[in-house]
Each structure stands twice: as structure tokens, then as C-alpha cells.
Amino acid sequence: MQITYKRNGLKSYMIVKTEKVDSGSLREKMVARNNIDYLARVNPQRIDGHICFYYDIRGRISIDSLFSGRKMKKGEIEAVLRGISGLLSELQRYLLSTDEVLFSPSCIWVLPDTLEPAFIYVPDMIPEDKYSIISLAEFLTEHVDGNDREAAALAYNYLEMVENGCFMPDMDTADITGSGTRTFSPSQPSNEREKTGVLPDPAEYWDIKEGIADEMKPFFTQTEKTVIASGRKKIAYALLGVVTVISACYIALVLNPALFPIHLTDDEYLASGIVIAIAFAMVLIGVMLTCCRKTDDTDEELYPEDVSSFDKAVSGEDNLEYLEYEKLKADEENEKTVLLKRPVKTGSPRSYPVLKYADGRIIAIKTLPFIIGKMKNRVDGVIEGRGISRIHAILKESAGRYYISDLNSLNGTEINGRSLEADETAEITEGDIISFADTSLTFHTCAG
């Protein structure tokens, strides 16, 4: 299997060339003729005696490129897991196999704003191990935001499930039929099927769409303790509203007694006011305590009694192994945490590379990888312009050399007048003119 990229006008394609010489299988026709959710649209073509699958990736970016130099938060992890959940549901609906999906992060294409994924399905072909689901699970753990503990819990729990042979919780549990023959769900790895010599019977497939809704609740729904905390807040706000109404009525009664058929003496007015003031203060304090209360219950829910390897890593002295941190104990009085893996620093303030406009303005490339585009919350360098894509290109460094890749932008990227293909990587050197759509900048290896 060979993967290349091609730009054709405003369209971009990921091309998978196979060794197949025949065409027209049932799965191939099903994928090509149906607009299946969560799968990239594909057009099979016969070229030089081989079948090439052209996948439409226009307007999308691979999660490998999007998060190459950035960390993933809880919402972004959830978006990927929801995508997998929806994908499995669609594969079940069309009786397609998960074994033929490329789960590598470089082959999962998302929309920059919503992170809605499109997966690559190669009909009648078993991809290499580097495209397996575990490569995606490992990517999530390597790029999770260490400050977002819920995101870390999602990523590492999912990695543990995948290492145990599951795409989703309890999804690929083997059955024993009445005849004693083992059958597997669609998510069972192909090598297990080959060992038994038994392919799954579609009539025995479980309802993935319904099952996932139950299995994914721990990931995408509030825990029971979170719901209780939310209920407490609602009760506190309701009491505050009642006391506020009573206080308003009391003030109105004091200002204009004729409005109410209630006649009180001066002592009764004073006593009532004191009682209402105390009640209001107590309710107000209760509301403040309820809203400011730390979510200790949530932390307890993230790390249940059934301690896994991940739970052990985050317990005790908070030795967060999954964040690639290492506890350095010089002595008992002075403990420091050393960050082993950090963005690549490109030198002193006067030696980092820059992209320079014709009018002298510069974009300083202080960390690498460095993403360029106009979507401020997802890029490192913002370039405004009608032709600039939200996520346009990425700069990287390797062994002292600098490289740039076009990230499937709509109007493309040029180096000294040569257009890059979608997702193509090219080396750049001092003085090269890089054009992002209609905006041209000059690359310099140092700011001076």
C-alpha cells in the first residue's frame, strides 16, 4: 500500500495505491456509491494495472498535523472518541469491517473548527500495523494536555482498553455458540479470525449503535456525584430566589403599609427585618459555598477503586508518568519536577528563524513545530488574508534543517514559485520566498 497526496484545482486528495488488479468488489462499490458518515468520500480508479482510491480531504487536516506541537484537551479527546463511536455504528450499518480502516493519526482528517473526523476505509485490504487503532490510542496519550486531568483520564483509559483488545468498552467480547464455535464481533482483530478460521456472521452482530450509547456513558455523561452537586446548586439558587422575594415584599411593606392587609407594630417590623436579614445572609453564604466548592467528587470518580496502571501512575505522590514528567529528588527538603519533553526551542531571542513581510514586519518562529493560519486558537502564527486557510501550513525542524508542509489548504503554499502538493513537505533555506495563498513572506534562519 502506497499513500500519496494530490491537489486538483480546489480539491485535495489522499491517494491509496494498492496491489489489486481487479475491481468491483461488493465493499468497494458500497463505499464508493454511498455517502457513509464518518468515512471520507472515495473514488476508485484503475491506474497502470492497479486500483487507486482517491479520498476527498478538501478543507480537512490530519490530527497528526493539527496536534503535532499542541496538546489535546478533554473536548478534543471526546471529539475523537465520538468519531470512533459514530464510525463503528456506520460500519455495522453497512456490514463493513474495522480491519480495513486506517486509524493512524496521519490518516484521520478533521474539520479545524468542529474536529468532526473523516476516516479512511480501504476496501478488501488489511492495513499494516502502523495504521492500527493502537497507534491512535498512543497518540492521544502522548499529546494529552497534562493540566487537564479529565482529558488524561479519557486518553489513558482508552489506551488501556485498546491494549486489552477493545475498540470501545466490551465491544469485541468473544462468544461461544451452541456448537462451541467461537465467533467475533466486527471489531475483533483479523488475526484472531484467521486463527479460528471463522468469519463473523452478520446475523450475530450486536447492535453497535445502541451498545455504544450505553458503553460510552462514562466518557460523555455526567457522573452520579456530579449530578448530585448540580442538584445542590439548583436548590441553593431556588432558596436564594425565595428569600429575595420575601425581602422585596418586606421592603415594600415598610415603605407603603397600605399595599398589604397586614398591620404590624414597630417591634414586629424590627423582629421580622432581623429574621429576614439573617435568613438572606445564610442562604447567600450557602450559595457561595456551593458554587465555590471544589469538585473532589469528580476526582474520586475519575480514579475508581479498581486501580489500573494509569490510576497507579497518578496516585500517591502525583508521579504523573503519563505526562512524561520525572520526579527528581535531590533531598527531602527540595523536590523538583523536571519536564523531559518540551517544544523545541529554536535558540536565543536573537537567533530564532522568522518569516518577514515585504514591509519589514516579522513572524517570529520561537517554537517548533509552528502552525500558520488564521484560526487564532489553533495556530502559532496568524496570517490574515482572504486566501489564507484556517490552518494553512506547518514549519518543522530536523537536524538543524527547516521544513514546511502545506496542510491541505484551499489555495495552497508555494516555495519560490513552486506549488506544494497537499500535505507535501519541502525543505526551506535562508532567503526562500514562501507564499501562503496571495501572501508572500521571506524565510530567514535568524531574526537579525
Sequence and secondary structure as in RCSB ss.txt:
>XXXX:A:sequence
MQITYKRNGLKSYMIVKTEKVDSGSLREKMVARNNIDYLARVNPQRIDGHICFYYDIRGRISIDSLFSGRKMKKG
EIEAVLRGISGLLSELQRYLLSTDEVLFSPSCIWVLPDTLEPAFIYVPDMIPEDKYSIISLAEFLTEHVDGNDRE
AAALAYNYLEMVENGCFMPDMDTADITGSGTRTFSPSQPSNEREKTGVLPDPAEYWDIKEGIADEMKPFFTQTEK
TVIASGRKKIAYALLGVVTVISACYIALVLNPALFPIHLTDDEYLASGIVIAIAFAMVLIGVMLTCCRKTDDTDE
ELYPEDVSSFDKAVSGEDNLEYLEYEKLKADEENEKTVLLKRPVKTGSPRSYPVLKYADGRIIAIKTLPFIIGKM
KNRVDGVIEGRGISRIHAILKESAGRYYISDLNSLNGTEINGRSLEADETAEITEGDIISFADTSLTFHTCAG
>XXXX:A:secstr
 EEEEEEETTEEEEEEE S      HHHHHHHHS  TTB  EEEEEETTEEEEEEE TT EEHHHHTSSS B HH
HHHHHHHHHHHHHHHHHHTT  GGGEE SGGG EE TTT  EEBEE TT    GGGSHHHHHHHHHHSB TT HH
HHHHHHHHHHHHHTT SSTTTT  EE TTS EE  TTS HHHHHHHT    GGG   HHHHHHHHTHHHHS  HH
HHHHHHHHHHHHHHHHHHHHHHHHHHHHHH GGGSS    HHHHHHHHHHHHHHHHHHHHHHHHHHH   HHHHH
HHS SS  HHHHHHSTTT  GGGTEEEEES SS EEEEE    EE SSTTTS EEE TTS EEE  EESEEEES 
TTT SEE   TT  SS EEEEEETTEEEEEE S SS EEETTEE  TT EEEE TT EEEETTEEEEEESS  
